[in-house]
Amino acid sequence: MKNILVILCIFFVSYSASGQTSVATEPMPSEPVQPIGVPPEIAIIPEPVALIKGEGYFILPANVIIQYPATDETQQTLAFLQERLSIPTGSFVSTISSKSETAHIRLILNDKQNPTIGKEGYQLTVTPNRITIQANKAAGLFYGVQSLIQLFPKEIEGKEPIKDIEWKAPCVEITDYPRLGWRGLMFDVARHFFTKDEVKQYIDAMVRYKYNLLHLHLTDDEGWRIEIKGLPKLTEVGAWNVKKVGEFGNFIPPTADEPRNYGGFYTQEDIKELVEYAKVRFVDILPEIDVPGHSLAAISAYPELSCTPDAVNYRVRSGERIMDWSRGAPPIALVDNTLCPANEKVYTFLDTVITQVAQLFPFEYLHMGGDEAPFNFWEKNVAIKDLMQREGLKNMHQVQGYFEKRVQKIVESKGKKFMGWDEILDGDLSPSAAVMAWRGMKYGIEAAKKKHEVVMSPTQYAYLDYMQADVITEPRVYASLRLSKTYEFNPVPAGVDPKYIKGGQANLWTEQVYNIRQAEYMTWPRGMAVAESVWSPKEKKNWPNFFGRVEQHFKRLDVAETKYAPSVYDPIFKVSRSADRQVLIELSTEVAGLDIYYSFDNSFPDRFYPKYTEKLSPPKDATMLRVITYRGKDPVGRMMNMPIDELNKRAGKR
């Protein structure tokens, strides 16, 4: 899932042969199609279950009165609404907890539960005189407020007062509730450390789109990010490496004199603060301690946890190559980054870690990794051979299965439910083990048929570290995933009992993500597509309509100063060769209604340059193809610089 270099190789071979492709979901015939480029007046993401547009608008007064239920759970909802309605608008916002006819906005918890909307649903009514949000639970009010804010002009996202805006919201009646209970984003804080405040920033962004689960990947080869009392070296040694920039996985190994001062960790007090911050925003945090593979940071701190005597010389990875993926998965390890299943000290260590993690995180599940564990060091270890003979284990998959079963017992002894990546299926675990399916939908389907609880997070739809456009534009990683493909994600596939599908999740691995701005860029807008896949009814999904709303959210993100990827506007290159071996270049766009302009003469094209209408062949001495997309008279795409040498490589030989 993180270091699949075999997939990288396969990807670039196929890329060279045919170029990138993308398939957009066809619009449902019963749904009105919003023409791309025509801004919809109502652009809520994720799409509500039911929305009826009324006549007229609610105009925000200079003095706003909000009626709210006086409970602890509603305080953050009220604070968020007050902030959005006061800072950019300059309005004075006051609150009352008792019923009042003078209130302009009413937040109401139902006395009699409405079974249609459940625990997280809401009903939002906007009339010219009043806004009312009703819900069974406080979470529903919170999500109703997120939708309400999206009805106001984009400037509502501002961080300072904005003048000369009519602060109005169209009259609507909305009934809305989620399709699935688990709506997650995974944030890898192990490959690169993100501060406590940056994690809070990520939470604030995800709740706007009604996500309710933050999966924190806390440990890996590059860092151990959580304080464990009694095991100080985990953070004294395991949380730090040598700062490197460039192409992760190909860095020159650090020398002994390079300072290991890049990284960081969360104290237990930090974790408590993050858990509470998430809780009041109706987000659970799922912690992940990734074992037995991806454990080089732990082994660097405590070499006795390894099967390999040379581990005393190991150091936390700084991005150098440590795996050989040429034979596929599992990989061949160049250093042994696994905890030793035959070492009793490992289980004592994990009991200490799991005990403290279970106490810090109230969420019912604890994720213990289980992915991409290499076997080559185990295969030559005497203690592993003795374990296999003693336990009747026939191969290395069963050795890992033995490890997983023991870890599952430890997790369950702490009152938590055990979860792991889909490789744990190889160990014949009991149905009480929950599975997060990442290698493909088929593994989630297989797990559900074995009666495991499943969270779908497949690479082909939900991996936010993948490139969003052409490799000449994006940081080079294992594969490519465009917005339209992400929008095809259906976490509840046909032929599976839906009671075993807990939900869906998008994963942001951060090997090539060095800072929070790049984390935002990789998450949005694909995070919007996954949000709609896990919240909105399947039959409501409609690519043209969705992208029309996304474009309105681009403007909102601009106001909010949140970074996002405009990759959806970039041209797609498909390269081949003619019968006489000439390179043929076919250009297309992911969204309709765009024109592509190009040049071969080293200048930068605009709309007065040749417009692409048919396959191109580069002039004999050309060295660069430059392309840009326009909608009418306005440039929307980035200037893309495609070397002719690169096109020749992709075209291959004929």
Secondary structure, 3 states (H helix, E strand, C coil): CCCCHHHHHHHHHHHHHHCCCCCCCCCCCCCCCCCCCCCCCCCCCCCCCEEEEEEEEEECCCEEEEECCCCHHHHHHHHHHHHHHHCCCCCEEEEECCCCCCCCEEEEECCCCCCCCCCCCEEEEECCCCEEEEECCHHHHHHHHHHHHHHCCHHHHCCCCCCCCCCEEEEEEEEECCCCCEEEEEEECCCCCCCHHHHHHHHHHHHCCCCCEEEEECEECCEECECCCCCCHHHHCCCEECCCCCCCCCECCCCCCCCCCEECCECHHHHHHHHHHHHCCCCEEEEEEEECCCCHHHHHHCHHHCCCHHHHHCCCCCCECCEECCCCCCCEECCCCCCCCCCHHHHHHHHHHHHHHHHHCCCCEEEEECCCCCCHHHHCCHHHHHHHHHHCCCCHHHHHHHHHHHHHHHHHHCCCEEEEEHHHHHHCCCCCCEEEECCCHHHHHHHHHCCCCEEECCHHHHECCCECCCCCCCCCCCCECCHHHHHCCCCCCCCCCHHHEEEEEEEECCCCCCCHHHHHHHHCCHHHHHHHHHHCCHHHCCHHHHHHHHHHHHHHHHHHCCCCCCHHHCCEEEEEECCCCCEEEEEECCCCCCEEEEECCCCCCCCCCCECCCCECCCCCCCEEEEEEEECCEECCCCEEEEHHHHHHHHCCC
